[in-house]
Amino acid sequence: MRWLSLRITNPLTELSNAFHRAEQGERNVIAKPDGPYDIAAMANGFNSMMKVLADREADLIQHKATLEDRVQERSAELAERNRELMGINAQLATANQEMEAFGYTVSHDLRGPVKSFEGFLALLCNEYGRQLPANAMEYIQWMQKSTEQMNALIEGLLSLARTSRAETQMADINLSQLAQPIADALLASNPSRKANITIEPDLMAHADIYQMTSVLQNLIGNAWKFTGKLAITEIVFGAEQVLPIDDCCAQH
């Protein structure tokens, strides 16, 4: 009877101790599969469970190490990108300073001759305006408009040079009023050319007036340039309504 009791109680005690050690956090615990079949099966089940837990813990440790390596790699890559960006920003700042200095130099060098030209035109009109034929006065008016455009371009150049320090001055502007003198100057530059430039009235936009003047100068100037070989030039500056995709699909 005592032997039977020991045959059962000892394995149970050892298995209970193994459970207790595992509960306390010990990982390398192995229960002896001794005693009756049921107790031995419980011990084997406990050992299988501990092996699964150990394997999972090892996988987690490996996964954590892999993640840490990746984090370090990404951190190193980000640090390198930051250094590259700092270098690019430094180059950009230098380029902006050089562009600003160039813009100021060019604009100031241009402003003096333009002002002198405006002064001579005003003097010519005041002193000899009544003695000049009508077509000569018309040419003078075209030149005065051209100097106004030149002043606008100079201001645009100055504004562009200041973009690294100052914000763009946005406002509601009449594009038609900006485009009309540009078109008039192009027509006056070649009176014998058969050309029509139509400016749709009261086209409005929210933009910087100096930058938009430069844009229109290039836009209409290119249209004038690349239609030079046509028998009759037709240039239209206007606006078209662009329908959203949903509206276009609804119409079909």
Disulfide bonds with the S-S distance in Angstrom:
none
